[in-house]
Amino acid sequence: LFKPVITLNDVSFIFANLMLAPRSLARMGTPSVVSLGAIPVPVSLFVLDYWMWIGTGLGNANYLFFQCLAFEVFFGALMLDFVSSTVKRGKALTITLKSRIEKADDSRKEEVK
């Protein structure tokens, strides 16, 4: 059940789930935009290097390692920014709800007087 290695299938599933929270996506900052634009670079280089180097048996594993590392860093920055924006959105909703409840209580107290 536990898979320590993330695959492109997992990433596409996560991106599809990110689209279900548009208000959290609106709160995301610049690091996520940079990460989203940079993720295709290590993925395409990984595919190219795997085909050219590892498939023929003449490859250097360090290239693949650093491409995977770059992908994980970009993906981690994207996920961290999404979680942070979701927490900020939840906090804003809580504050808004509390202020509405307080206004409703104040209006009820004025009606009673």
N, C-alpha and C positions, 0 to 999 in steps of 0.2 A: 504494500500500500504506500509506503513512504518512498518517494523518489527524490533524492538529493539534487539531481541534475535537472535544470529547467530546459525544456525543449521549445521549439517554435510553435508547436501545438498549444502548449501552455500559455505562451505569450499572446497568441491570437485569441485564445479564450479570455484572457485577462483584458485585452483591449476591447473585446466585445462587451465585457461587463463594465468597463469604464464608461462606455457610451450610455449606460443606463443611469448614470448620475451626472446629468449635464450641469447642475448647479455647483457641484463640487469641481467639475472641470473648469467652470468659469472662474473659480478662485485660484486656480493653479498659476504659478509664476513662470518666469523666464527659464529656470533650469529644466523644467519639464519640456518646454518647447525645443530647447537645444538638444535635450536627450532624445526626444521623439524624432528630430531630424537627423540625429547621429546614429541611431540604432541600425538603419539599413547598411551603413558602411561596414561595421564588423561582420554583419551577417553575410553580406555579399562577398567580402574578402574570405570568410571562412569557407564558403561554398567553392569559391575559385581555388583557394589553396588546397582544399581537400581533393578536388578533382585533379589539380596539376601535380601536387607533391605527394600526398599520402596515397593516392590511388596508384601511382607509379612506384612507390616505395623509396623515393628519393627525397622525401620531405624532412623538414625540421619542425619538431614538435613545439618549439618555442613560439613560432609564428601563430600556430593555432591556439596555444595557451593564451597569448596576449590578446588575440582577437576575442576569445571567449571572456577574458577578464574585462576588456573594454565593453563588451555587450552587457555583462553583469553590472558593471558600474553605471552605465547609462540607464539600464532597466531599474536598478535600485534607486537611482536619483528620481526617476519618474514615479515609482511607487511611493517613495518617501514623500514627495511633493503632493501626490494624490491623497495619501492618508492625512497629511497635515492640513490640506484644504478641507477634507471631510470633517476633521475635528473642529476646525474653525467654523464651518457651516453649522455643525451641531451646537456649538457654543452660542453662535448668533441666534439660532432658533430658540434656544433655552432662554436667553436674555429677552428676546421679543415676547415669548410666551409669558414670562414673569411680569413684564411691564403691562401686558394686556390684562392679566389677572388682577394686578394692582389697580388699574384704571376701572375695571368692572367693580371691584370691591369699593372703591371710592365713590362711584356713582350710586351704588346701592346704599351706602351710608348716608349720602346726601338725600336720597329719596325717603329714607326713614325719618330723617329730621324734618 
